[in-house]
Amino acid sequence: MSVERRSGRKTAFLAATATFSLFLIAALVAAWSVFYAPGPSAREGRSTIVSLPSGAGVSAIAATLKSAGVIRSTDMFKAAATLTGADRKLRAGEYEVPSGASLRSVLVLLVEGRVVRHYVTLPEGWSSAQAVDILNRQPILTGTVETTPEEGMLWPDTYEVSRGETRASVIARMRRARDGNLARLWAARGPATVVRSPEEAVILASIVEKETGVAAERPRVAAVFTNRLRAGMRLESDPTIVYGITRGRPLGRGIRRSELDRPTAWNTYQIDGLPPTPIANPGRDALAAVLNPPATSELFFVADGTGGHVFARTYDEHLLNVARWREIERRKAGLPPEAPPPAVPGTVPGVPNAPTDAASGAAAPPGVTVPPGARVISIPPAAAPAR
């Protein structure tokens, strides 16, 4: 072969190689620009929600993303996922893809599993009717709650929920959480508790929960109610009046005298012992306080004007605390101080007369002065609960 022919072939090979290299470089530059270039704009708002089901392959994921309008090409997505190794790391879940996100950004989002998380919270002391309201306001949940759950059957907590999950399934989770937590708390109950069953514990704890929003006060409030039950006194809890009126929704105003005097199954000013059902869904602290109340001799408490309460061992002390609270209310309302009534021998100045026994004529427990109109209940001494 002549030198000229060999030289021509070499030149042609070099030229072809150079041309191929140029094409390869151009292709790489184009792919690189597509990989990093801004993607499609969101059809609505600043982002697009995409849900990727568990077990979906790269092709199915690419088709879902293309249908949602967050990528331009399924082939380019699959090629980029394969070349970067992302195809083995893509995670299922709900994603919020920003408008104009690049192909690289979408892959990073899916590989790192930056899924959208949704939560619903049932606060301590909220009723079952309010729990249903909370779930109904969650637009990502589906279905309806056919029947409002029984009071006290739900566990107050924060729950993570998924788009498309049914409201009934969330209620079921709240029930299971309540049953498990109640069983553990009941097993750890102490000998000082006055309740005789887990159901009674929930009833009394729901009243404790509604009486105070101060967590540190719950054991003390539980002790007051325990002492009253042991002494045969009515609980006389305002939240039980409200529950008898609204069945678990806020009253939105003060309690009227006619409502205090109106008998309902829950009005503990009118009934002896515990009401037939809880008045809310109590949390862990209220249940623990009822099942292990501290040892105190306090029988009364009233608001102190700071969000908490002041406690008293005797009715006379309680009357003084009530008088102070009423003066606080008058000052808040811009009213002048109330003139004290004439002093009566044997009574506390500035407060109503305190009888030494109940209107029914029953004997008061030793050391207990019963409020006017209250009734002393004769009950057997509380025995230690059966384990």
C-alpha positions in Angstrom: 0.0 0.0 0.0 1.4 3.4 -1.0 2.3 6.0 1.5 -0.3 8.3 0.1 -3.1 5.8 0.7 -2.1 5.1 4.2 -1.9 8.8 5.0 -5.4 9.3 3.5 -6.9 6.6 5.6 -5.3 8.0 8.7 -6.5 11.4 8.0 -10.0 10.1 7.4 -9.9 8.2 10.7 -8.8 11.2 12.6 -11.4 13.3 11.0 -14.1 10.8 11.8 -12.9 10.5 15.4 -12.9 14.3 15.8 -16.4 14.5 14.3 -17.6 11.8 16.7 -16.0 13.5 19.6 -17.6 16.8 18.7 -21.0 15.0 18.5 -20.4 13.3 21.8 -19.4 16.5 23.5 -22.4 18.3 22.0 -24.7 15.5 23.3 -23.1 15.6 26.7 -23.5 19.3 26.9 -27.1 19.0 25.8 -27.8 16.3 28.4 -26.0 18.3 31.0 -28.1 21.4 30.3 -31.3 19.4 30.3 -30.3 17.7 33.6 -29.7 21.1 35.3 -32.1 23.3 33.3 -35.3 24.6 34.9 -38.2 22.1 34.5 -41.9 22.8 33.7 -43.8 25.4 35.7 -46.5 24.2 38.1 -49.9 24.2 36.6 -51.3 25.9 39.7 -49.5 27.7 42.5 -45.9 27.4 43.4 -45.6 23.6 43.6 -47.1 20.4 42.5 -48.2 17.5 44.7 -47.2 14.1 43.4 -47.9 10.7 45.1 -45.7 7.8 44.2 -47.1 4.4 45.2 -45.0 1.8 47.0 -43.5 -0.7 44.6 -43.6 1.5 41.5 -40.7 1.0 39.0 -38.8 3.7 37.2 -41.0 3.7 34.2 -44.2 4.0 36.3 -42.6 6.8 38.4 -41.6 8.6 35.2 -45.1 8.3 33.8 -46.6 9.7 37.0 -44.2 12.6 37.1 -44.8 13.4 33.4 -48.6 13.2 33.9 -48.3 15.6 36.8 -46.3 18.0 34.7 -43.1 18.1 36.8 -40.8 16.6 34.0 -40.8 17.1 30.3 -39.6 13.7 29.1 -40.0 10.2 30.6 -37.0 8.9 28.5 -34.8 11.6 29.8 -35.9 10.9 33.4 -35.2 7.2 33.0 -31.8 7.8 31.4 -30.8 10.3 34.1 -32.0 7.9 36.8 -30.0 5.0 35.3 -26.8 7.0 34.7 -26.8 8.5 38.2 -27.8 5.2 39.9 -30.9 6.9 41.3 -33.1 4.2 39.7 -32.3 1.9 42.6 -32.9 4.5 45.3 -36.2 6.2 44.4 -38.7 6.2 47.4 -42.4 6.1 47.4 -44.5 8.8 49.1 -46.1 12.1 48.6 -43.9 14.9 47.3 -44.2 18.6 46.8 -42.2 19.5 43.7 -41.4 23.2 43.4 -42.4 24.9 40.2 -39.6 24.8 37.6 -37.6 22.2 39.5 -34.8 20.8 37.4 -34.5 17.1 36.5 -31.6 16.8 39.0 -33.7 18.4 41.7 -36.6 16.0 41.2 -34.2 13.0 41.4 -32.6 14.3 44.6 -36.1 14.9 46.1 -37.1 11.3 45.4 -33.7 9.7 46.3 -33.6 11.5 49.7 -37.2 10.8 50.4 -38.2 14.3 51.2 -41.9 13.4 51.5 -44.7 15.7 52.6 -45.8 14.8 56.2 -49.3 15.5 57.5 -50.3 15.5 61.2 -53.5 15.8 63.1 -53.5 16.6 66.9 -56.2 15.7 69.4 -55.5 17.9 72.4 -55.9 16.6 75.9 -59.4 17.2 77.3 -61.2 17.6 73.9 -64.3 15.6 73.4 -65.0 12.9 70.8 -67.3 15.2 68.9 -64.4 17.7 68.7 -62.1 15.0 67.5 -64.4 14.2 64.6 -64.5 17.9 63.8 -60.7 17.9 63.7 -60.6 15.0 61.2 -63.4 16.5 59.1 -61.3 19.6 58.6 -58.4 17.6 57.2 -58.8 17.8 53.4 -56.3 15.0 52.7 -58.4 12.4 54.6 -61.3 10.6 53.0 -64.5 9.0 54.1 -66.8 9.9 56.9 -67.1 8.9 60.6 -70.5 7.3 60.7 -70.9 7.5 64.5 -69.2 9.8 67.0 -66.9 7.6 69.2 -67.8 7.0 72.8 -66.5 9.7 75.1 -63.1 8.9 76.6 -62.3 6.2 74.0 -59.7 8.2 72.1 -56.1 8.9 73.0 -55.0 12.6 72.9 -51.8 12.8 70.8 -50.3 13.9 67.5 -50.8 11.4 64.7 -49.1 11.3 61.3 -51.6 10.7 58.5 -51.3 10.0 54.8 -53.2 11.6 51.9 -56.1 9.4 51.1 -56.2 7.7 54.5 -59.8 7.3 55.8 -61.0 9.2 58.8 -62.3 6.0 60.3 -58.8 4.4 60.2 -57.4 7.4 62.1 -60.2 7.0 64.7 -59.3 3.3 65.0 -55.6 4.3 65.6 -56.7 6.7 68.4 -58.8 3.9 70.0 -55.9 1.4 69.9 -53.5 4.0 71.4 -56.0 4.7 74.2 -56.5 1.0 75.0 -52.7 0.3 75.1 -51.9 3.4 77.2 -54.8 2.9 79.6 -53.8 -0.7 80.2 -50.2 0.3 81.1 -51.3 3.1 83.4 -53.9 0.9 85.1 -51.2 -1.7 85.8 -49.1 1.0 87.5 -52.0 2.3 89.8 -51.3 2.9 93.4 -53.3 2.0 96.6 -54.5 5.6 97.1 -56.7 5.7 94.0 -60.4 5.7 94.7 -61.4 4.3 91.2 -62.3 0.7 91.0 -61.9 0.1 87.2 -60.1 1.5 84.2 -63.5 2.9 83.1 -63.9 4.8 86.3 -60.4 6.1 86.0 -61.2 7.6 82.6 -64.3 9.2 83.9 -62.6 10.9 86.9 -59.5 11.8 84.8 -61.7 13.5 82.2 -63.1 15.8 85.0 -59.6 16.5 86.3 -58.5 17.3 82.7 -61.4 19.8 82.2 -60.9 21.5 85.5 -57.4 22.8 85.0 -55.2 23.6 82.0 -52.2 23.8 84.3 -50.4 20.4 84.0 -48.7 20.8 87.4 -52.1 21.1 89.1 -53.6 17.9 87.9 -52.3 15.7 90.8 -53.6 18.2 93.3 -57.0 18.4 91.6 -57.1 14.6 91.4 -56.4 14.5 95.1 -59.2 17.0 95.9 -61.7 14.8 94.0 -60.4 11.7 95.6 -60.8 13.2 99.0 -64.3 14.3 98.3 -65.3 10.9 97.1 -63.8 9.2 100.1 -65.6 11.7 102.4 -68.9 11.1 100.7 -69.1 14.6 99.2 -70.3 15.4 95.7 -67.7 16.4 93.2 -69.5 19.7 92.2 -67.4 20.2 89.0 -68.6 22.9 86.6 -67.4 21.1 83.5 -69.8 18.3 84.2 -72.7 20.8 84.0 -71.4 22.0 80.6 -71.2 18.4 79.3 -74.8 17.8 80.3 -75.8 20.7 78.1 -73.5 20.5 75.1 -72.3 16.9 75.0 -68.7 17.9 74.6 -68.8 21.2 72.7 -67.8 24.5 74.3 -70.7 26.4 76.0 -69.4 29.8 74.9 -70.7 31.6 78.0 -70.9 31.3 81.7 -73.1 28.7 83.4 -76.5 29.9 84.5 -78.0 29.3 87.9 -80.8 27.4 86.3 -78.3 25.1 84.6 -76.5 24.4 87.8 -79.8 23.4 89.4 -81.0 21.4 86.5 -80.5 17.6 87.0 -78.6 15.8 84.2 -76.8 12.5 84.2 -73.5 14.4 84.4 -74.3 17.3 86.7 -72.1 16.5 89.7 -73.8 19.2 91.7 -77.0 17.1 91.5 -75.7 13.5 91.3 -73.7 11.4 93.8 -70.3 10.0 92.9 -69.1 9.8 89.3 -71.2 10.6 86.1 -72.0 7.6 83.9 -69.5 8.5 81.2 -66.4 10.6 80.8 -66.9 14.2 79.7 -63.8 14.4 77.5 -60.7 12.4 76.4 -58.2 12.7 79.2 -54.4 12.5 78.6 -51.7 10.6 80.3 -51.0 13.1 83.1 -54.6 13.3 84.2 -55.0 9.5 84.2 -51.7 9.1 86.1 -52.9 11.7 88.7 -56.1 9.9 89.3 -54.5 6.5 89.6 -51.7 7.8 91.9 -53.1 10.8 93.7 -50.9 12.6 96.2 -51.8 12.5 99.9 -53.5 15.8 100.8 -56.4 16.9 103.0 -57.6 19.5 100.5 -61.3 19.5 99.6 -61.8 22.7 97.6 -60.3 24.8 94.9 -61.2 28.0 93.0 -59.6 30.1 90.3 -56.8 32.5 91.5 -56.9 34.9 88.6 -53.6 33.8 87.0 -54.9 30.8 85.1 -54.4 28.4 88.0 -56.3 27.7 91.2 -56.0 28.2 95.0 -56.7 25.2 97.2 -58.3 24.9 100.6 -58.7 22.2 103.3 -61.8 23.7 105.0 -64.9 25.4 103.7 -64.2 28.6 105.6 -60.8 28.8 103.8 -62.5 28.1 100.5 -65.1 30.9 101.1 -62.3 33.4 101.6 -60.6 32.2 98.4 -64.0 32.5 96.6 -64.4 36.1 97.9 -60.9 37.0 96.6 -61.7 35.5 93.2 -65.0 37.5 93.0 -63.1 40.7 93.8 -60.7 39.9 91.0 -63.6 39.4 88.6 -65.1 42.7 89.7 -61.8 44.5 89.1 -61.5 43.0 85.7 -65.0 44.1 84.9 -64.3 47.7 86.1 -66.7 47.4 89.0 -66.2 48.9 92.5 -65.3 46.6 95.4 -68.3 44.8 96.9 -69.4 46.0 100.4 -69.0 43.3 103.0 -72.2 42.0 104.7 -72.8 42.6 108.5 -70.7 40.3 110.6 -72.5 37.3 112.2 -71.1 35.6 115.3 -69.3 32.3 114.4 -68.9 33.1 110.7 -66.0 34.4 108.5 -66.2 38.2 108.0 -67.0 39.1 104.4 -68.3 35.7 103.3 -71.7 33.9 103.5 -72.6 31.9 106.5 -71.2 28.3 106.5 -73.4 25.6 108.1 -71.9 22.9 110.0 -73.8 20.1 108.3 -75.6 19.4 105.1 -79.1 20.6 104.2 -80.2 16.9 104.3 -79.3 16.7 108.0 -76.8 13.8 107.4 -73.7 13.8 109.6 -70.7 15.5 108.0 -67.4 13.6 108.0 -65.1 14.5 111.0 -63.4 17.8 110.4 -65.4 18.7 107.3 -67.7 21.7 107.0 -70.2 21.1 104.2 -71.2 24.0 101.9 -74.8 25.4 101.9 -77.2 23.2 100.0 -74.7 20.3 99.7 -75.6 16.8 100.5 -73.4 14.4 102.4 -73.5 10.9 100.8 -73.2 7.8 102.9 -70.8 5.4 101.1 -68.7 2.5 102.4 -65.0 3.2 102.9 -63.1 2.8 99.7 -61.2 -0.5 99.5 -58.0 -1.0 97.6 -58.8 -1.8 93.9 -58.5 -5.3 92.8 -55.5 -6.1 90.6 
